[in-house]
Structures are given as C-alpha cells and as structure tokens.
Amino acid sequence: MITIGAVDSIRNLPATALFGSNIIAFFILAAIFFLIPSGMISAELASQAAEGEGGIYRWVTQAFGKKAGFIAVWFQWIENVVYYPALLSFIAGTVAYLIDPHLIQDKIYLVSFILIAFWVITGLNMLGMKTSSFISNICALFGLVLPMFLIIAMGIIWVASGKPMHVNLTPSHLMPDFSHPELWVTLAGVMLSMCGMEIATIHVRETKNPQRTFPRALLISTVFILVTLILGALSIAIVVPKSQLSLIAGILQAFQLFFDAYHLHWMVPVVAISLIIGGMGGLNSWLIAPTRGLQYAGKQGHHLPKLLLHENRHGAPVALLITQAIIVSITLVIFVLLPTINSSYWYLNVLAAQLYMFMYILMFAASIALRKRRGQHHKIGYQIPGGPMGTYVVAALGLVGSIATVIIGFFPPSNIHDGSVGHYAFLIAIGLLVMSAPAVWLSWRGK
C-alpha cells in the first residue's frame, strides 16, 4: 500500500490518454525497463545500507562518495520543485472547472492560483504543521482511490454498453508501430507516472522474510499500478476526443461526459472537490520531505551554505522552504514562454521526469558498484535472484529505460506543441542546465 500510494496517481492520466490504445504496450515496456527494476534495485540497496536509514543519498554516497550523493538527492529534490507547478495547475484546472471552465485556458488565473496556493502551503509548513497519518489517508482516499475506481468503472460500463469510442480497442490497434518516432514521446509521460518505487523500500529491513515477502509485494503493487493506470487512461481516451483533451482538466472532462450520458450531473462537483482535497493533501505531504532530505545531505557533506540550513523554532527548514517557493515562482514563466497551457503542462512533466531519471541513473549505477564490491556470497535482507549477474541485468534494464526517457524528452508530441521542435528542445536543454548546474557547483565547493 505504501508503494501504491507513492506511485499510483490519477493526475497523470490525461497526459498518457493522449496516445489512446497504444498506451498499453508502453506501460508494459515501462514496467519492464523501469518500474520493476527501480523497485528491486532500491529494495536491495535499502537492505544492504550499512547503518541507519537507507535513501538515495546514503546509497550513492556509499558507492561514489558524498559529492555524488549530494547530486543524487539534489535531483530528487529539484524534480519535485519542477513538478509542483504541474500538480498545482491540475488543482487549479479542477477548481476552474467548478467555477468557469473557460478559466482553464487563462494563464493569468493559472499563474495566480499556483503562486497563492504554493506560498500559503509553504507558510503552513514553516509553522511546523505535519499532516497526520489519518489526514494523509483521507486525502489519498478522496484524491486517488475513489476517483480512480470510479473513472475505471464508468469506462468499463461505457464500453460494455456499446457506446461510441474515440479509440480502437481491437487487437490489431493495441500494438503500436514502434518505427513511428511520435509514439516514443509517450514514454516520458508514462515513466513519470511510475516514479517513486524507491520510497517504500526503505522499510525492507523491517520486513519479515524480505527475500520472499518483498517480491510478492512488488508483484502485487506492480500489477495494481499497471491495471489502474492503463484502464484509467483508456477510460479518458475512449470518451474525450484527443483534439479536445486538456492535460490539466482531462479527468473532469471525462467525468462530465460520463455523468451527462448517465444523467448524474450532480456528481461532477463531488468528484471535483475530492480531486482538490486529494491534490492539496498530497502537495502538503510531499512539500517538506524532499527538502529535509536535501538539508540532511547538505549538512553531511557541507555542500550548502549555513544560511540555507537554518531552521526556525518549529524545526522547519525555513530557508530551504523559502528558496523552494522562489524557484517554483520563477518556474511559472514557462506558462508565458510556451504557446498553450497544454504545452506548458507537458514541458513541466517532461522536465521533472528527466531530472528524476538523472537520480535513477545514479541509483542504478550505484547498485552495480556496490554489488560488485560486496562479492558473491555476501548475505543481505533482500537480494535480487541470480547473484551479482541478476543485479547487473536488472540495473542495466533500469539504466536503458532511464537514459531513453531523458533522450526522448527532447521531442514534443505534435498534438500539444505549437512551436518548432528545435525551440522546444532548446527550452528543455535550458531547463535541465539551470536545474542541474547548482548541484554540480555546490558539490564541487563542498568541503
């Protein structure tokens, strides 16, 4: 359940629904080249962590030193910072759908909502506000479980009743033409929706019989994530025409069409409110955790100035939280530079996915280095079957998937980008450079 809660997300469904029935094959590929390898590798790394808790900083530091460890945790943090505007634009789009659907394409409304909401939540976290497990579970229930199962159920009913569909679900259309470059762009959105498997694996050392228990948990969660993401995306694709699909309001577009068909109009506000509650709760839960991880890494390697490590009387890393909010505010210029809301949303998703992949590349490389160092007969709580070769093969699969995602991210889908491919790729390159350069400089100056 921890794994499912960390990875499964309804927010990314419209971005993958763009590609219709082809999405099934890409989800399966992403599971083989990323979802399963990231889960198995992070479990093995968490099991063999020498002391204390696991986590990406400790794993990469053990393999390559504190500088590399800091760069890895920086990517984990900055990825979230880039993704916050995308998450808040999803919430803003949901609110707009309740008030006035035309606001969804209003950049002034979108930027204003994101700025106000993010600074308010940042302020709450500065007061030391910690969301209790009860509140977190309620937010997950409202924002993920109920809407996800509801949209899948509506999609199944729609297909079973023989209503018209905007995608072809015949076997001949399920297998994409992999020679078509446009289809590979799908991978970036799919991979982002599968990130986070490493979060739950820090508990693998507390698990009874992890060699047997963890593979079962991984299998169950992988199947659940794949089924819900595939069926959820297809439920949107069958009812919303691709040309009309909004990446920030696609969920409610689909629900609106479903409810109109079944005369359940009163359900739209209910679903919208549940998505808003779930989104805000998820943002609040994620806001401070990566920041604390960066603060810990900065202290261990002396990579961050003392000013950025300052905590207030509530124990909140106030300097880093303010820095984070400033970066998020600056990032919103993307909504001005790109021609449409959809292209801006896609850009932020892809940039977040690429930055996250940098972290995973370091994680997979660290697993190879540490497995080679441990040797053949070293016993740990969980070990990938097949000995060292098993670890090398699984890590290699993960590396291939991660590197491919970074490369493919430079090419935009033609149906959501109005400018040239070169302009888009330039913006991606600038985004990666701006977000990565501070990590290299700070690690270099660390004592």
BAMI-975177 format. One record per residue (C-alpha): y, x, z. Coordinates in steps of 0.2 Angstrom, whole numbers, plus 5000, padded with zeros to 4 digits. Layout:
N
YXZ
...
This chain:
447
500050005000
501250155003
500850214986
501050044978
502750014987
503350184982
502950174963
502749994958
504449924953
505049764944
506749844939
506049954925
505049814916
506449764904
506549954898
504649954894
504649774887
505749834873
504149904865
503049754865
501149764864
501249954861
501649974879
499849954885
499250114876
500750214883
500450154901
498650214899
499250384892
500550404906
499150364919
498050504912
499450634909
500550594924
500150454937
498350514941
498750704941
500350684951
499350584964
497850704965
498950864965
500150804978
498650754989
497850924988
499451014991
499850905007
498050935013
498251125012
500051135019
499951275032
501051195046
502051045049
502350905036
502050935018
503350885005
503950964989
505051094997
503551165008
502351164993
503451254981
504151374994
502351424998
501951464980
503651534974
504751564988
506251474996
507451484981
506151394970
505851274984
507651234986
507751204967
506251084968
507050974982
508750984973
507950894958
507050764969
508750734977
509850734961
508650624952
508950484965
510850514964
510750484945
509650334947
510750244960
511950184947
510550114936
509750024951
511449954956
511849904938
510149804939
510849714955
512549694948
511749614932
510749494943
512249444953
513249414937
511849304930
512149194945
514049184943
514349214925
513149284913
514549354902
514949474916
513349574911
514249654897
515949684906
516049864910
517449844922
516449724933
514949834932
515849994937
516749904951
515249824958
514249984959
515750084967
516049954980
514149924984
513750104985
515150164996
514850015008
512950065010
513450245012
514650195026
513250095034
512050245034
513450355041
513350245056
511550295059
510950125053
509050135050
508149995042
506649945052
504949935045
504949745047
506549735036
505949855024
504349755022
505349595020
506349675006
504849734997
504049564998
505549474991
506049604979
504349664972
502849564976
503449384974
504449414958
503149524950
501749404953
502749254948
503349334931
501549384928
500849204932
502249124921
501749244906
499849204908
500249014908
501449034893
500049124883
498649004889
499648854884
499848924866
501748934866
502649044853
502749234857
503849374851
502449504852
500749504843
499349524856
497949544843
496849694845
497549774829
499349774836
498849844853
498550014846
500250094841
500550204826
500750374836
501350454820
502950354822
504250454832
505150304838
503650244848
503550404858
505350364865
504350234875
503650374886
505250414895
505450234902
503550224906
503550394915
505050354926
504150194931
502650294938
503650424948
503350434967
501550464969
501850614980
502750514993
501150435001
500150595000
501050675015
499850565025
498250635018
497950745033
497950595044
496650505034
494850495040
493650575027
495050605014
493850685002
493050505000
494550395006
495950464995
495150454978
494750264982
496550234987
497150324972
496050224961
496450054968
498350094968
498250164950
497350004944
498549894953
500149984947
499549984929
499049804929
500649744936
501749854926
500849814909
500749624912
502549614919
503249704904
502249594892
502749434901
504549484897
504149544879
503249384874
504749264879
506349364876
506749424858
506949614858
508649604850
509249494864
508449584879
509649654892
508949804901
509949754917
509649574917
508049554907
507049494922
508149344924
508249314905
506349294905
506349184921
507649074914
506649044898
505049014908
505948894920
506848804906
505148774897
504348704913
505848614920
506048724935
507948764933
508248764952
507048924953
508249044944
509449064959
508049084971
507249224961
508949304958
509349304977
507549384980
507949524967
509649554975
508849564993
507449674987
508649794977
509849814991
508549845004
507649974993
509350064990
509650075008
507950135012
508050274999
509850325001
509650445016
507850505015
508150625000
509750685007
508850735023
507650825013
509050925004
509850955021
508251025028
507951145013
509751195014
509551245032
507951335029
508551445015
510351455020
510751385002
512051255007
513751295015
513851245033
515151115029
513851015019
512651025033
513750935045
513150785055
514150655064
513750595082
512550465075
511450615067
511850565049
512150705037
513850635033
514550775022
513050765010
513150575010
514950585005
514550714992
513250604985
514350454984
515650554975
514350614962
513750434960
515550384957
515850514944
514250474935
514950304931
515950374917
514350354907
514650174906
516350214897
515650354886
514250254879
514550104867
513449974876
512849934894
511049944887
511350124881
512150174897
510750104907
509450184896
510350354897
510350354916
508550304917
508050444905
509150574914
508350534930
506650544923
506950714915
507650784932
506150714941
505050794928
505850964932
505250934950
503550884945
503351044933
503751154948
502451054959
501051064946
501451254943
501451274962
499751194964
498951314951
499751464960
499151404977
497451354971
497151524964
497751604980
496551504991
495051554981
493351474978
492751424995
494251385005
494051215013
495451085015
495550905019
495650845001
495150954986
495150904968
493250894962
492751044951
493451184962
494851284955
494551234937
494651054942
496451084950
496951184934
496351054922
497250914932
498851014934
498851054916
498750874911
500250844923
501250984915
500950924897
501550744902
503050804912
503650934898
503350794884
504450674894
505850804895
505750834876
505650654871
507050604882
508250684869
507850554857
508550374860
507750214854
508650144839
508749974846
509850014861
510950154855
512450134843
512950314840
512150464832
510650544839
511550704840
512850634851
511550554862
510550724863
512250814867
512550694882
510850714888
510950904887
512650904896
511950784910
510450904913
511651054913
512850984925
511550914937
510451074937
511751214937
512251184956
510451204961
510251374952
511951444959
511651384977
509851454977
510551624970
511851634983
510651584997
510351725010
